[in-house]
Amino acid sequence: GIDPIAVLDIQTIIRHLKEVGIGVLITDHNVRETLKITDRAYIINNGEILRSGTPSELSSDPQVRKIYLGEEFSL
């Protein structure tokens, strides 16, 4: 795991890269923090892409909530 201060530093760097048009691929299990800084995400289940979309689309998808996020998840 990464300590909370490092997470904030990494988020700042990623936002800067986004502003200058550089894409970044992030793989992380901390979905709430990751979705806060992404434009698009992919949910992978059993080695296959279950769904892809914006953070809003994914967090409201019933199947994503059931399999990965949990019914009580919110951004």
mmJSON file of the N, C-alpha and C atoms, coordinates in Angstrom:
{"data_MODEL":{"atom_site":{
"group_PDB":["ATOM","ATOM","ATOM","ATOM","ATOM","ATOM","ATOM","ATOM","ATOM","ATOM","ATOM","ATOM","ATOM","ATOM","ATOM","ATOM","ATOM","ATOM","ATOM","ATOM","ATOM","ATOM","ATOM","ATOM","ATOM","ATOM","ATOM","ATOM","ATOM","ATOM","ATOM","ATOM","ATOM","ATOM","ATOM","ATOM","ATOM","ATOM","ATOM","ATOM","ATOM","ATOM","ATOM","ATOM","ATOM","ATOM","ATOM","ATOM","ATOM","ATOM","ATOM","ATOM","ATOM","ATOM","ATOM","ATOM","ATOM","ATOM","ATOM","ATOM","ATOM","ATOM","ATOM","ATOM","ATOM","ATOM","ATOM","ATOM","ATOM","ATOM","ATOM","ATOM","ATOM","ATOM","ATOM","ATOM","ATOM","ATOM","ATOM","ATOM","ATOM","ATOM","ATOM","ATOM","ATOM","ATOM","ATOM","ATOM","ATOM","ATOM","ATOM","ATOM","ATOM","ATOM","ATOM","ATOM","ATOM","ATOM","ATOM","ATOM","ATOM","ATOM","ATOM","ATOM","ATOM","ATOM","ATOM","ATOM","ATOM","ATOM","ATOM","ATOM","ATOM","ATOM","ATOM","ATOM","ATOM","ATOM","ATOM","ATOM","ATOM","ATOM","ATOM","ATOM","ATOM","ATOM","ATOM","ATOM","ATOM","ATOM","ATOM","ATOM","ATOM","ATOM","ATOM","ATOM","ATOM","ATOM","ATOM","ATOM","ATOM","ATOM","ATOM","ATOM","ATOM","ATOM","ATOM","ATOM","ATOM","ATOM","ATOM","ATOM","ATOM","ATOM","ATOM","ATOM","ATOM","ATOM","ATOM","ATOM","ATOM","ATOM","ATOM","ATOM","ATOM","ATOM","ATOM","ATOM","ATOM","ATOM","ATOM","ATOM","ATOM","ATOM","ATOM","ATOM","ATOM","ATOM","ATOM","ATOM","ATOM","ATOM","ATOM","ATOM","ATOM","ATOM","ATOM","ATOM","ATOM","ATOM","ATOM","ATOM","ATOM","ATOM","ATOM","ATOM","ATOM","ATOM","ATOM","ATOM","ATOM","ATOM","ATOM","ATOM","ATOM","ATOM","ATOM","ATOM","ATOM","ATOM","ATOM","ATOM","ATOM","ATOM","ATOM","ATOM","ATOM","ATOM","ATOM","ATOM","ATOM","ATOM","ATOM","ATOM","ATOM"],
"id":[1,2,3,4,5,6,7,8,9,10,11,12,13,14,15,16,17,18,19,20,21,22,23,24,25,26,27,28,29,30,31,32,33,34,35,36,37,38,39,40,41,42,43,44,45,46,47,48,49,50,51,52,53,54,55,56,57,58,59,60,61,62,63,64,65,66,67,68,69,70,71,72,73,74,75,76,77,78,79,80,81,82,83,84,85,86,87,88,89,90,91,92,93,94,95,96,97,98,99,100,101,102,103,104,105,106,107,108,109,110,111,112,113,114,115,116,117,118,119,120,121,122,123,124,125,126,127,128,129,130,131,132,133,134,135,136,137,138,139,140,141,142,143,144,145,146,147,148,149,150,151,152,153,154,155,156,157,158,159,160,161,162,163,164,165,166,167,168,169,170,171,172,173,174,175,176,177,178,179,180,181,182,183,184,185,186,187,188,189,190,191,192,193,194,195,196,197,198,199,200,201,202,203,204,205,206,207,208,209,210,211,212,213,214,215,216,217,218,219,220,221,222,223,224,225],
"type_symbol":["N","C","C","N","C","C","N","C","C","N","C","C","N","C","C","N","C","C","N","C","C","N","C","C","N","C","C","N","C","C","N","C","C","N","C","C","N","C","C","N","C","C","N","C","C","N","C","C","N","C","C","N","C","C","N","C","C","N","C","C","N","C","C","N","C","C","N","C","C","N","C","C","N","C","C","N","C","C","N","C","C","N","C","C","N","C","C","N","C","C","N","C","C","N","C","C","N","C","C","N","C","C","N","C","C","N","C","C","N","C","C","N","C","C","N","C","C","N","C","C","N","C","C","N","C","C","N","C","C","N","C","C","N","C","C","N","C","C","N","C","C","N","C","C","N","C","C","N","C","C","N","C","C","N","C","C","N","C","C","N","C","C","N","C","C","N","C","C","N","C","C","N","C","C","N","C","C","N","C","C","N","C","C","N","C","C","N","C","C","N","C","C","N","C","C","N","C","C","N","C","C","N","C","C","N","C","C","N","C","C","N","C","C","N","C","C","N","C","C","N","C","C","N","C","C"],
"label_atom_id":["N","CA","C","N","CA","C","N","CA","C","N","CA","C","N","CA","C","N","CA","C","N","CA","C","N","CA","C","N","CA","C","N","CA","C","N","CA","C","N","CA","C","N","CA","C","N","CA","C","N","CA","C","N","CA","C","N","CA","C","N","CA","C","N","CA","C","N","CA","C","N","CA","C","N","CA","C","N","CA","C","N","CA","C","N","CA","C","N","CA","C","N","CA","C","N","CA","C","N","CA","C","N","CA","C","N","CA","C","N","CA","C","N","CA","C","N","CA","C","N","CA","C","N","CA","C","N","CA","C","N","CA","C","N","CA","C","N","CA","C","N","CA","C","N","CA","C","N","CA","C","N","CA","C","N","CA","C","N","CA","C","N","CA","C","N","CA","C","N","CA","C","N","CA","C","N","CA","C","N","CA","C","N","CA","C","N","CA","C","N","CA","C","N","CA","C","N","CA","C","N","CA","C","N","CA","C","N","CA","C","N","CA","C","N","CA","C","N","CA","C","N","CA","C","N","CA","C","N","CA","C","N","CA","C","N","CA","C","N","CA","C","N","CA","C","N","CA","C","N","CA","C","N","CA","C","N","CA","C","N","CA","C"],
"label_alt_id":[null,null,null,null,null,null,null,null,null,null,null,null,null,null,null,null,null,null,null,null,null,null,null,null,null,null,null,null,null,null,null,null,null,null,null,null,null,null,null,null,null,null,null,null,null,null,null,null,null,null,null,null,null,null,null,null,null,null,null,null,null,null,null,null,null,null,null,null,null,null,null,null,null,null,null,null,null,null,null,null,null,null,null,null,null,null,null,null,null,null,null,null,null,null,null,null,null,null,null,null,null,null,null,null,null,null,null,null,null,null,null,null,null,null,null,null,null,null,null,null,null,null,null,null,null,null,null,null,null,null,null,null,null,null,null,null,null,null,null,null,null,null,null,null,null,null,null,null,null,null,null,null,null,null,null,null,null,null,null,null,null,null,null,null,null,null,null,null,null,null,null,null,null,null,null,null,null,null,null,null,null,null,null,null,null,null,null,null,null,null,null,null,null,null,null,null,null,null,null,null,null,null,null,null,null,null,null,null,null,null,null,null,null,null,null,null,null,null,null,null,null,null,null,null,null],
"label_comp_id":["GLY","GLY","GLY","ILE","ILE","ILE","ASP","ASP","ASP","PRO","PRO","PRO","ILE","ILE","ILE","ALA","ALA","ALA","VAL","VAL","VAL","LEU","LEU","LEU","ASP","ASP","ASP","ILE","ILE","ILE","GLN","GLN","GLN","THR","THR","THR","ILE","ILE","ILE","ILE","ILE","ILE","ARG","ARG","ARG","HIS","HIS","HIS","LEU","LEU","LEU","LYS","LYS","LYS","GLU","GLU","GLU","VAL","VAL","VAL","GLY","GLY","GLY","ILE","ILE","ILE","GLY","GLY","GLY","VAL","VAL","VAL","LEU","LEU","LEU","ILE","ILE","ILE","THR","THR","THR","ASP","ASP","ASP","HIS","HIS","HIS","ASN","ASN","ASN","VAL","VAL","VAL","ARG","ARG","ARG","GLU","GLU","GLU","THR","THR","THR","LEU","LEU","LEU","LYS","LYS","LYS","ILE","ILE","ILE","THR","THR","THR","ASP","ASP","ASP","ARG","ARG","ARG","ALA","ALA","ALA","TYR","TYR","TYR","ILE","ILE","ILE","ILE","ILE","ILE","ASN","ASN","ASN","ASN","ASN","ASN","GLY","GLY","GLY","GLU","GLU","GLU","ILE","ILE","ILE","LEU","LEU","LEU","ARG","ARG","ARG","SER","SER","SER","GLY","GLY","GLY","THR","THR","THR","PRO","PRO","PRO","SER","SER","SER","GLU","GLU","GLU","LEU","LEU","LEU","SER","SER","SER","SER","SER","SER","ASP","ASP","ASP","PRO","PRO","PRO","GLN","GLN","GLN","VAL","VAL","VAL","ARG","ARG","ARG","LYS","LYS","LYS","ILE","ILE","ILE","TYR","TYR","TYR","LEU","LEU","LEU","GLY","GLY","GLY","GLU","GLU","GLU","GLU","GLU","GLU","PHE","PHE","PHE","SER","SER","SER","LEU","LEU","LEU"],
"label_asym_id":["A","A","A","A","A","A","A","A","A","A","A","A","A","A","A","A","A","A","A","A","A","A","A","A","A","A","A","A","A","A","A","A","A","A","A","A","A","A","A","A","A","A","A","A","A","A","A","A","A","A","A","A","A","A","A","A","A","A","A","A","A","A","A","A","A","A","A","A","A","A","A","A","A","A","A","A","A","A","A","A","A","A","A","A","A","A","A","A","A","A","A","A","A","A","A","A","A","A","A","A","A","A","A","A","A","A","A","A","A","A","A","A","A","A","A","A","A","A","A","A","A","A","A","A","A","A","A","A","A","A","A","A","A","A","A","A","A","A","A","A","A","A","A","A","A","A","A","A","A","A","A","A","A","A","A","A","A","A","A","A","A","A","A","A","A","A","A","A","A","A","A","A","A","A","A","A","A","A","A","A","A","A","A","A","A","A","A","A","A","A","A","A","A","A","A","A","A","A","A","A","A","A","A","A","A","A","A","A","A","A","A","A","A","A","A","A","A","A","A","A","A","A","A","A","A"],
"label_entity_id":["1","1","1","1","1","1","1","1","1","1","1","1","1","1","1","1","1","1","1","1","1","1","1","1","1","1","1","1","1","1","1","1","1","1","1","1","1","1","1","1","1","1","1","1","1","1","1","1","1","1","1","1","1","1","1","1","1","1","1","1","1","1","1","1","1","1","1","1","1","1","1","1","1","1","1","1","1","1","1","1","1","1","1","1","1","1","1","1","1","1","1","1","1","1","1","1","1","1","1","1","1","1","1","1","1","1","1","1","1","1","1","1","1","1","1","1","1","1","1","1","1","1","1","1","1","1","1","1","1","1","1","1","1","1","1","1","1","1","1","1","1","1","1","1","1","1","1","1","1","1","1","1","1","1","1","1","1","1","1","1","1","1","1","1","1","1","1","1","1","1","1","1","1","1","1","1","1","1","1","1","1","1","1","1","1","1","1","1","1","1","1","1","1","1","1","1","1","1","1","1","1","1","1","1","1","1","1","1","1","1","1","1","1","1","1","1","1","1","1","1","1","1","1","1","1"],
"label_seq_id":[1,1,1,2,2,2,3,3,3,4,4,4,5,5,5,6,6,6,7,7,7,8,8,8,9,9,9,10,10,10,11,11,11,12,12,12,13,13,13,14,14,14,15,15,15,16,16,16,17,17,17,18,18,18,19,19,19,20,20,20,21,21,21,22,22,22,23,23,23,24,24,24,25,25,25,26,26,26,27,27,27,28,28,28,29,29,29,30,30,30,31,31,31,32,32,32,33,33,33,34,34,34,35,35,35,36,36,36,37,37,37,38,38,38,39,39,39,40,40,40,41,41,41,42,42,42,43,43,43,44,44,44,45,45,45,46,46,46,47,47,47,48,48,48,49,49,49,50,50,50,51,51,51,52,52,52,53,53,53,54,54,54,55,55,55,56,56,56,57,57,57,58,58,58,59,59,59,60,60,60,61,61,61,62,62,62,63,63,63,64,64,64,65,65,65,66,66,66,67,67,67,68,68,68,69,69,69,70,70,70,71,71,71,72,72,72,73,73,73,74,74,74,75,75,75],
"pdbx_PDB_ins_code":[null,null,null,null,null,null,null,null,null,null,null,null,null,null,null,null,null,null,null,null,null,null,null,null,null,null,null,null,null,null,null,null,null,null,null,null,null,null,null,null,null,null,null,null,null,null,null,null,null,null,null,null,null,null,null,null,null,null,null,null,null,null,null,null,null,null,null,null,null,null,null,null,null,null,null,null,null,null,null,null,null,null,null,null,null,null,null,null,null,null,null,null,null,null,null,null,null,null,null,null,null,null,null,null,null,null,null,null,null,null,null,null,null,null,null,null,null,null,null,null,null,null,null,null,null,null,null,null,null,null,null,null,null,null,null,null,null,null,null,null,null,null,null,null,null,null,null,null,null,null,null,null,null,null,null,null,null,null,null,null,null,null,null,null,null,null,null,null,null,null,null,null,null,null,null,null,null,null,null,null,null,null,null,null,null,null,null,null,null,null,null,null,null,null,null,null,null,null,null,null,null,null,null,null,null,null,null,null,null,null,null,null,null,null,null,null,null,null,null,null,null,null,null,null,null],
"Cartn_x":[0.815,0.0,0.862,0.252,0.919,0.332,1.191,0.702,-0.133,-1.064,-1.993,-1.314,-0.186,0.507,1.038,1.597,2.098,0.954,-0.205,-1.37,-1.72,-1.747,-2.055,-1.008,0.259,1.326,1.158,0.856,0.667,-0.535,-1.624,-2.802,-2.471,-1.686,-1.283,-0.468,0.459,1.284,0.414,-0.509,-1.374,-2.258,-2.787,-3.601,-2.773,-1.528,-0.652,-0.409,-0.116,0.102,-1.143,-2.302,-3.571,-3.718,-3.371,-3.484,-2.615,-1.486,-0.597,-0.818,-1.888,-2.279,-1.582,-1.033,-0.358,-1.285,-1.533,-2.373,-1.571,-2.239,-1.596,-2.476,-1.866,-2.58,-2.324,-3.404,-3.298,-3.954,-3.263,-3.88,-3.848,-5.021,-5.097,-6.4,-6.368,-7.58,-8.3,-7.684,-8.325,-9.194,-10.328,-11.155,-11.708,-12.055,-12.625,-11.615,-10.383,-9.357,-8.998,-8.946,-8.594,-9.667,-10.934,-12.011,-12.1,-11.577,-11.595,-10.716,-9.717,-8.769,-8.78,-9.697,-9.717,-10.869,-10.663,-11.728,-12.475,-11.752,-12.309,-11.65,-12.43,-11.898,-12.435,-11.749,-12.13,-12.222,-13.299,-13.46,-13.192,-12.19,-11.809,-12.244,-12.896,-13.38,-13.014,-12.34,-11.898,-11.094,-10.242,-9.364,-10.0,-11.252,-11.937,-12.535,-12.621,-13.231,-14.724,-15.168,-16.585,-17.33,-16.796,-17.403,-16.305,-16.575,-15.71,-16.6,-16.071,-16.838,-16.272,-17.03,-16.626,-16.822,-16.187,-16.416,-17.902,-18.63,-20.06,-20.83,-20.516,-21.187,-20.911,-19.658,-19.301,-19.909,-19.893,-20.411,-21.923,-22.6,-24.055,-24.484,-23.534,-23.848,-24.211,-25.401,-25.836,-24.902,-24.404,-23.535,-22.182,-21.633,-20.364,-20.535,-21.647,-21.912,-22.045,-22.714,-22.94,-21.636,-20.844,-19.655,-18.43,-18.275,-17.001,-17.102,-17.994,-18.018,-18.797,-19.853,-20.746,-21.924,-23.031,-24.271,-24.204,-23.391,-23.324,-22.259,-21.567,-20.475,-20.98,-20.192,-20.47,-19.149,-19.15,-17.933,-17.816],
"Cartn_y":[-1.182,0.0,1.249,2.326,3.624,4.495,5.212,6.059,7.212,7.745,8.777,10.022,10.429,11.609,11.324,10.144,9.771,9.689,9.204,9.133,10.529,11.502,12.88,13.418,13.119,13.556,12.928,11.647,10.943,11.517,11.796,12.381,13.736,14.535,15.847,15.694,14.766,14.52,14.053,13.138,12.624,13.73,14.582,15.706,16.624,16.87,17.705,17.043,15.761,15.053,15.124,14.995,15.081,16.457,17.506,18.876,19.111,18.426,18.607,17.535,16.756,15.81,14.468,14.09,12.797,11.822,10.687,9.654,8.786,8.272,7.43,6.211,5.041,3.816,3.522,3.405,3.137,1.794,0.948,-0.281,-0.202,-0.252,-0.067,-0.651,-1.123,-1.639,-0.567,0.588,1.681,2.445,1.846,2.345,3.743,4.056,5.385,6.486,6.345,7.348,7.378,6.225,6.156,6.806,6.525,7.104,8.619,9.158,10.616,11.346,10.663,11.346,10.812,9.927,9.355,9.903,9.91,10.261,9.007,7.893,6.627,5.507,4.472,3.345,2.034,0.971,-0.377,-1.246,-1.972,-2.925,-4.307,-4.983,-6.304,-7.341,-8.387,-9.471,-10.793,-11.656,-12.952,-12.802,-11.773,-11.581,-10.962,-10.573,-9.968,-8.626,-7.721,-6.42,-6.618,-6.315,-6.411,-5.204,-4.008,-2.76,-1.714,-0.734,0.436,1.658,2.786,4.014,5.083,6.153,7.231,6.769,7.428,7.066,7.087,8.064,8.158,6.973,6.616,5.478,4.183,3.979,2.741,2.665,3.774,3.735,3.574,3.821,3.639,2.361,1.606,0.372,-0.732,-1.317,-2.341,-3.553,-4.015,-5.194,-4.87,-3.703,-3.287,-3.149,-2.571,-2.411,-3.775,-4.697,-6.022,-6.814,-6.817,-7.666,-7.016,-5.699,-5.089,-3.994,-3.04,-1.867,-2.054,-2.84,-2.973,-2.021,-2.409,-1.641,-0.269,-0.102,1.162,2.124,1.759,2.58,3.933,4.976,6.304,7.017,7.911,8.682,9.868],
"Cartn_z":[0.0,0.0,0.0,-0.388,-0.432,0.661,1.374,2.457,1.892,2.678,2.193,1.623,2.181,1.652,0.25,0.055,-1.269,-2.274,-1.845,-2.732,-3.229,-2.331,-2.73,-3.701,-3.453,-4.361,-5.743,-5.779,-7.049,-7.792,-7.076,-7.716,-8.333,-7.645,-8.166,-9.444,-9.446,-10.633,-11.796,-11.531,-12.593,-13.156,-12.303,-12.792,-13.699,-13.318,-14.145,-15.504,-15.514,-16.773,-17.651,-17.044,-17.775,-18.426,-17.685,-18.199,-19.43,-19.509,-20.66,-21.734,-21.584,-22.619,-22.602,-21.472,-21.355,-20.636,-21.265,-20.664,-19.711,-18.707,-17.702,-17.461,-17.405,-17.06,-15.588,-14.82,-13.385,-13.099,-12.375,-11.879,-10.364,-9.761,-8.319,-7.799,-6.573,-5.934,-5.136,-4.957,-4.235,-5.229,-5.559,-6.65,-6.389,-5.174,-4.88,-5.22,-4.758,-5.037,-6.522,-7.14,-8.554,-9.421,-9.14,-9.943,-9.794,-8.7,-8.51,-9.525,-10.072,-10.952,-12.379,-12.704,-14.048,-14.878,-16.192,-17.13,-17.566,-17.605,-18.08,-17.284,-17.004,-16.236,-16.801,-16.465,-16.887,-15.647,-15.52,-14.425,-15.004,-14.462,-14.947,-13.926,-14.409,-13.558,-14.217,-13.49,-14.018,-15.307,-15.364,-16.503,-17.726,-17.653,-18.791,-18.392,-19.365,-19.091,-18.877,-17.668,-17.325,-17.878,-17.62,-18.08,-18.229,-19.074,-19.171,-19.27,-18.828,-18.906,-18.004,-17.873,-16.98,-15.541,-14.598,-13.197,-12.822,-13.328,-13.033,-13.608,-14.849,-15.484,-14.725,-14.352,-13.664,-12.272,-11.554,-10.183,-10.135,-11.25,-11.267,-11.987,-12.517,-13.239,-12.247,-12.361,-11.395,-11.306,-12.439,-12.415,-11.777,-12.063,-11.458,-9.95,-9.535,-8.099,-7.422,-8.087,-7.497,-7.385,-8.452,-8.499,-7.856,-8.018,-7.641,-6.587,-6.775,-5.906,-4.617,-4.671,-3.526,-3.666,-3.115,-3.266,-2.605,-1.574,-0.831,-1.366,-2.437,-2.962,-3.442,-3.168,-3.723,-3.961,-4.932,-5.232,-4.314],
"occupancy":[1.0,1.0,1.0,1.0,1.0,1.0,1.0,1.0,1.0,1.0,1.0,1.0,1.0,1.0,1.0,1.0,1.0,1.0,1.0,1.0,1.0,1.0,1.0,1.0,1.0,1.0,1.0,1.0,1.0,1.0,1.0,1.0,1.0,1.0,1.0,1.0,1.0,1.0,1.0,1.0,1.0,1.0,1.0,1.0,1.0,1.0,1.0,1.0,1.0,1.0,1.0,1.0,1.0,1.0,1.0,1.0,1.0,1.0,1.0,1.0,1.0,1.0,1.0,1.0,1.0,1.0,1.0,1.0,1.0,1.0,1.0,1.0,1.0,1.0,1.0,1.0,1.0,1.0,1.0,1.0,1.0,1.0,1.0,1.0,1.0,1.0,1.0,1.0,1.0,1.0,1.0,1.0,1.0,1.0,1.0,1.0,1.0,1.0,1.0,1.0,1.0,1.0,1.0,1.0,1.0,1.0,1.0,1.0,1.0,1.0,1.0,1.0,1.0,1.0,1.0,1.0,1.0,1.0,1.0,1.0,1.0,1.0,1.0,1.0,1.0,1.0,1.0,1.0,1.0,1.0,1.0,1.0,1.0,1.0,1.0,1.0,1.0,1.0,1.0,1.0,1.0,1.0,1.0,1.0,1.0,1.0,1.0,1.0,1.0,1.0,1.0,1.0,1.0,1.0,1.0,1.0,1.0,1.0,1.0,1.0,1.0,1.0,1.0,1.0,1.0,1.0,1.0,1.0,1.0,1.0,1.0,1.0,1.0,1.0,1.0,1.0,1.0,1.0,1.0,1.0,1.0,1.0,1.0,1.0,1.0,1.0,1.0,1.0,1.0,1.0,1.0,1.0,1.0,1.0,1.0,1.0,1.0,1.0,1.0,1.0,1.0,1.0,1.0,1.0,1.0,1.0,1.0,1.0,1.0,1.0,1.0,1.0,1.0,1.0,1.0,1.0,1.0,1.0,1.0,1.0,1.0,1.0,1.0,1.0,1.0],
"B_iso_or_equiv":[0.0,0.0,0.0,0.0,0.0,0.0,0.0,0.0,0.0,0.0,0.0,0.0,0.0,0.0,0.0,0.0,0.0,0.0,0.0,0.0,0.0,0.0,0.0,0.0,0.0,0.0,0.0,0.0,0.0,0.0,0.0,0.0,0.0,0.0,0.0,0.0,0.0,0.0,0.0,0.0,0.0,0.0,0.0,0.0,0.0,0.0,0.0,0.0,0.0,0.0,0.0,0.0,0.0,0.0,0.0,0.0,0.0,0.0,0.0,0.0,0.0,0.0,0.0,0.0,0.0,0.0,0.0,0.0,0.0,0.0,0.0,0.0,0.0,0.0,0.0,0.0,0.0,0.0,0.0,0.0,0.0,0.0,0.0,0.0,0.0,0.0,0.0,0.0,0.0,0.0,0.0,0.0,0.0,0.0,0.0,0.0,0.0,0.0,0.0,0.0,0.0,0.0,0.0,0.0,0.0,0.0,0.0,0.0,0.0,0.0,0.0,0.0,0.0,0.0,0.0,0.0,0.0,0.0,0.0,0.0,0.0,0.0,0.0,0.0,0.0,0.0,0.0,0.0,0.0,0.0,0.0,0.0,0.0,0.0,0.0,0.0,0.0,0.0,0.0,0.0,0.0,0.0,0.0,0.0,0.0,0.0,0.0,0.0,0.0,0.0,0.0,0.0,0.0,0.0,0.0,0.0,0.0,0.0,0.0,0.0,0.0,0.0,0.0,0.0,0.0,0.0,0.0,0.0,0.0,0.0,0.0,0.0,0.0,0.0,0.0,0.0,0.0,0.0,0.0,0.0,0.0,0.0,0.0,0.0,0.0,0.0,0.0,0.0,0.0,0.0,0.0,0.0,0.0,0.0,0.0,0.0,0.0,0.0,0.0,0.0,0.0,0.0,0.0,0.0,0.0,0.0,0.0,0.0,0.0,0.0,0.0,0.0,0.0,0.0,0.0,0.0,0.0,0.0,0.0,0.0,0.0,0.0,0.0,0.0,0.0],
"pdbx_formal_charge":[null,null,null,null,null,null,null,null,null,null,null,null,null,null,null,null,null,null,null,null,null,null,null,null,null,null,null,null,null,null,null,null,null,null,null,null,null,null,null,null,null,null,null,null,null,null,null,null,null,null,null,null,null,null,null,null,null,null,null,null,null,null,null,null,null,null,null,null,null,null,null,null,null,null,null,null,null,null,null,null,null,null,null,null,null,null,null,null,null,null,null,null,null,null,null,null,null,null,null,null,null,null,null,null,null,null,null,null,null,null,null,null,null,null,null,null,null,null,null,null,null,null,null,null,null,null,null,null,null,null,null,null,null,null,null,null,null,null,null,null,null,null,null,null,null,null,null,null,null,null,null,null,null,null,null,null,null,null,null,null,null,null,null,null,null,null,null,null,null,null,null,null,null,null,null,null,null,null,null,null,null,null,null,null,null,null,null,null,null,null,null,null,null,null,null,null,null,null,null,null,null,null,null,null,null,null,null,null,null,null,null,null,null,null,null,null,null,null,null,null,null,null,null,null,null],
"auth_seq_id":[1,1,1,2,2,2,3,3,3,4,4,4,5,5,5,6,6,6,7,7,7,8,8,8,9,9,9,10,10,10,11,11,11,12,12,12,13,13,13,14,14,14,15,15,15,16,16,16,17,17,17,18,18,18,19,19,19,20,20,20,21,21,21,22,22,22,23,23,23,24,24,24,25,25,25,26,26,26,27,27,27,28,28,28,29,29,29,30,30,30,31,31,31,32,32,32,33,33,33,34,34,34,35,35,35,36,36,36,37,37,37,38,38,38,39,39,39,40,40,40,41,41,41,42,42,42,43,43,43,44,44,44,45,45,45,46,46,46,47,47,47,48,48,48,49,49,49,50,50,50,51,51,51,52,52,52,53,53,53,54,54,54,55,55,55,56,56,56,57,57,57,58,58,58,59,59,59,60,60,60,61,61,61,62,62,62,63,63,63,64,64,64,65,65,65,66,66,66,67,67,67,68,68,68,69,69,69,70,70,70,71,71,71,72,72,72,73,73,73,74,74,74,75,75,75],
"auth_comp_id":["GLY","GLY","GLY","ILE","ILE","ILE","ASP","ASP","ASP","PRO","PRO","PRO","ILE","ILE","ILE","ALA","ALA","ALA","VAL","VAL","VAL","LEU","LEU","LEU","ASP","ASP","ASP","ILE","ILE","ILE","GLN","GLN","GLN","THR","THR","THR","ILE","ILE","ILE","ILE","ILE","ILE","ARG","ARG","ARG","HIS","HIS","HIS","LEU","LEU","LEU","LYS","LYS","LYS","GLU","GLU","GLU","VAL","VAL","VAL","GLY","GLY","GLY","ILE","ILE","ILE","GLY","GLY","GLY","VAL","VAL","VAL","LEU","LEU","LEU","ILE","ILE","ILE","THR","THR","THR","ASP","ASP","ASP","HIS","HIS","HIS","ASN","ASN","ASN","VAL","VAL","VAL","ARG","ARG","ARG","GLU","GLU","GLU","THR","THR","THR","LEU","LEU","LEU","LYS","LYS","LYS","ILE","ILE","ILE","THR","THR","THR","ASP","ASP","ASP","ARG","ARG","ARG","ALA","ALA","ALA","TYR","TYR","TYR","ILE","ILE","ILE","ILE","ILE","ILE","ASN","ASN","ASN","ASN","ASN","ASN","GLY","GLY","GLY","GLU","GLU","GLU","ILE","ILE","ILE","LEU","LEU","LEU","ARG","ARG","ARG","SER","SER","SER","GLY","GLY","GLY","THR","THR","THR","PRO","PRO","PRO","SER","SER","SER","GLU","GLU","GLU","LEU","LEU","LEU","SER","SER","SER","SER","SER","SER","ASP","ASP","ASP","PRO","PRO","PRO","GLN","GLN","GLN","VAL","VAL","VAL","ARG","ARG","ARG","LYS","LYS","LYS","ILE","ILE","ILE","TYR","TYR","TYR","LEU","LEU","LEU","GLY","GLY","GLY","GLU","GLU","GLU","GLU","GLU","GLU","PHE","PHE","PHE","SER","SER","SER","LEU","LEU","LEU"],
"auth_asym_id":["A","A","A","A","A","A","A","A","A","A","A","A","A","A","A","A","A","A","A","A","A","A","A","A","A","A","A","A","A","A","A","A","A","A","A","A","A","A","A","A","A","A","A","A","A","A","A","A","A","A","A","A","A","A","A","A","A","A","A","A","A","A","A","A","A","A","A","A","A","A","A","A","A","A","A","A","A","A","A","A","A","A","A","A","A","A","A","A","A","A","A","A","A","A","A","A","A","A","A","A","A","A","A","A","A","A","A","A","A","A","A","A","A","A","A","A","A","A","A","A","A","A","A","A","A","A","A","A","A","A","A","A","A","A","A","A","A","A","A","A","A","A","A","A","A","A","A","A","A","A","A","A","A","A","A","A","A","A","A","A","A","A","A","A","A","A","A","A","A","A","A","A","A","A","A","A","A","A","A","A","A","A","A","A","A","A","A","A","A","A","A","A","A","A","A","A","A","A","A","A","A","A","A","A","A","A","A","A","A","A","A","A","A","A","A","A","A","A","A","A","A","A","A","A","A"],
"auth_atom_id":["N","CA","C","N","CA","C","N","CA","C","N","CA","C","N","CA","C","N","CA","C","N","CA","C","N","CA","C","N","CA","C","N","CA","C","N","CA","C","N","CA","C","N","CA","C","N","CA","C","N","CA","C","N","CA","C","N","CA","C","N","CA","C","N","CA","C","N","CA","C","N","CA","C","N","CA","C","N","CA","C","N","CA","C","N","CA","C","N","CA","C","N","CA","C","N","CA","C","N","CA","C","N","CA","C","N","CA","C","N","CA","C","N","CA","C","N","CA","C","N","CA","C","N","CA","C","N","CA","C","N","CA","C","N","CA","C","N","CA","C","N","CA","C","N","CA","C","N","CA","C","N","CA","C","N","CA","C","N","CA","C","N","CA","C","N","CA","C","N","CA","C","N","CA","C","N","CA","C","N","CA","C","N","CA","C","N","CA","C","N","CA","C","N","CA","C","N","CA","C","N","CA","C","N","CA","C","N","CA","C","N","CA","C","N","CA","C","N","CA","C","N","CA","C","N","CA","C","N","CA","C","N","CA","C","N","CA","C","N","CA","C","N","CA","C","N","CA","C","N","CA","C","N","CA","C","N","CA","C","N","CA","C"],
"pdbx_PDB_model_num":[1,1,1,1,1,1,1,1,1,1,1,1,1,1,1,1,1,1,1,1,1,1,1,1,1,1,1,1,1,1,1,1,1,1,1,1,1,1,1,1,1,1,1,1,1,1,1,1,1,1,1,1,1,1,1,1,1,1,1,1,1,1,1,1,1,1,1,1,1,1,1,1,1,1,1,1,1,1,1,1,1,1,1,1,1,1,1,1,1,1,1,1,1,1,1,1,1,1,1,1,1,1,1,1,1,1,1,1,1,1,1,1,1,1,1,1,1,1,1,1,1,1,1,1,1,1,1,1,1,1,1,1,1,1,1,1,1,1,1,1,1,1,1,1,1,1,1,1,1,1,1,1,1,1,1,1,1,1,1,1,1,1,1,1,1,1,1,1,1,1,1,1,1,1,1,1,1,1,1,1,1,1,1,1,1,1,1,1,1,1,1,1,1,1,1,1,1,1,1,1,1,1,1,1,1,1,1,1,1,1,1,1,1,1,1,1,1,1,1,1,1,1,1,1,1]
}}}
